[in-house]
Amino acid sequence: MLQQALIADRGRGEACGLPFAPSGLISGVVDACLAGLGWGLSPKPLVARHLSLGRLCDPEPDLALDVPLYWQFTRTTAAAIAPLNCSIRTAAAKVLLPPS
């Protein structure tokens, strides 16, 4: 879990009250945070508007946990989804940081 990795990386020991979003989606974590039910790590592009409007706060704005993202598809569908593949990579390049 990313939250555990962040806390361990910062030497802050064990975390209690780690977020859990039954939806299984990161948007579920964001919705829970918006409802005041806890905290979570979320991609900046997903929460930027909430941060700018004051709906969410960033307790450590200089803190970041970069993780690699992967776009997977089967070879048998590669030709059929080539335009989608191109669109996803183009959109991602506009909002995501390059790997360090």
C-alpha positions as CSV (number, residue, x, y, z in Angstrom):
1,M,0.0,0.0,0.0
2,L,1.4,3.4,-1.0
3,Q,0.5,5.0,2.4
4,Q,2.6,2.4,4.3
5,A,5.5,2.9,1.9
6,L,5.4,6.7,2.4
7,I,5.3,6.4,6.2
8,A,8.1,3.8,6.3
9,D,10.2,5.9,3.9
10,R,9.9,8.9,6.2
11,G,10.9,6.8,9.3
12,R,7.6,7.5,11.0
13,G,7.0,4.0,12.2
14,E,3.7,2.1,11.9
15,A,0.7,3.9,10.5
16,C,-2.7,3.6,12.1
17,G,-6.0,4.4,10.4
18,L,-4.8,3.8,6.9
19,P,-7.4,4.7,4.3
20,F,-9.5,2.0,2.8
21,A,-11.8,2.6,-0.1
22,P,-14.2,-0.3,-0.6
23,S,-14.8,0.8,-4.2
24,G,-11.2,-0.3,-5.1
25,L,-10.7,2.9,-7.0
26,I,-8.5,5.9,-6.2
27,S,-11.6,8.1,-6.7
28,G,-13.1,6.2,-3.7
29,V,-10.2,7.4,-1.5
30,V,-10.7,11.0,-2.8
31,D,-14.4,10.8,-2.1
32,A,-13.7,9.6,1.4
33,C,-11.2,12.4,2.0
34,L,-13.7,14.9,0.7
35,A,-16.3,13.6,3.2
36,G,-13.8,14.1,6.0
37,L,-13.3,10.3,6.6
38,G,-9.5,10.2,6.5
39,W,-6.5,10.9,4.4
40,G,-4.9,9.3,1.4
41,L,-2.3,9.6,-1.3
42,S,-3.7,10.7,-4.6
43,P,-2.3,11.7,-8.0
44,K,-1.9,15.5,-8.1
45,P,-3.9,15.8,-11.4
46,L,-6.8,14.0,-9.7
47,V,-7.0,16.3,-6.7
48,A,-5.6,19.6,-8.0
49,R,-9.0,21.2,-8.4
50,H,-10.0,20.1,-4.9
51,L,-6.8,21.5,-3.5
52,S,-7.2,24.9,-5.3
53,L,-10.8,25.2,-4.1
54,G,-9.8,24.4,-0.5
55,R,-11.9,21.2,-0.4
56,L,-8.7,19.2,0.4
57,C,-5.5,20.2,2.0
58,D,-2.0,19.0,1.5
59,P,-0.3,18.7,4.9
60,E,3.1,18.3,3.3
61,P,3.1,20.0,0.0
62,D,6.8,19.3,-0.6
63,L,6.4,15.6,-0.1
64,A,5.9,13.3,-3.1
65,L,5.9,9.6,-3.6
66,D,6.5,8.9,-7.3
67,V,5.5,5.4,-8.5
68,P,5.8,3.9,-12.0
69,L,2.7,3.5,-14.0
70,Y,2.1,0.9,-16.7
71,W,-0.3,0.8,-19.6
72,Q,-0.9,-2.9,-20.4
73,F,-2.7,-4.5,-23.3
74,T,-2.4,-7.8,-25.1
75,R,-0.5,-8.2,-28.4
76,T,-3.5,-9.6,-30.1
77,T,-5.4,-6.3,-29.6
78,A,-2.4,-4.0,-30.3
79,A,-3.4,-3.1,-33.9
80,A,-7.0,-2.5,-33.0
81,I,-6.3,-0.3,-30.0
82,A,-3.3,1.6,-31.5
83,P,-5.2,4.9,-31.6
84,L,-6.3,4.5,-28.0
85,N,-2.7,3.6,-27.0
86,C,-1.4,6.7,-28.7
87,S,-4.1,8.9,-27.0
88,I,-3.4,7.5,-23.5
89,R,0.4,8.0,-23.9
90,T,-0.1,11.6,-25.2
91,A,-2.5,12.5,-22.4
92,A,-0.2,11.0,-19.8
93,A,2.8,12.8,-21.1
94,K,0.9,16.1,-20.6
95,V,0.1,15.6,-16.9
96,L,2.5,13.0,-15.5
97,L,6.1,13.5,-14.5
98,P,8.7,11.6,-16.5
99,P,10.4,8.7,-14.7
100,S,13.4,9.8,-12.7
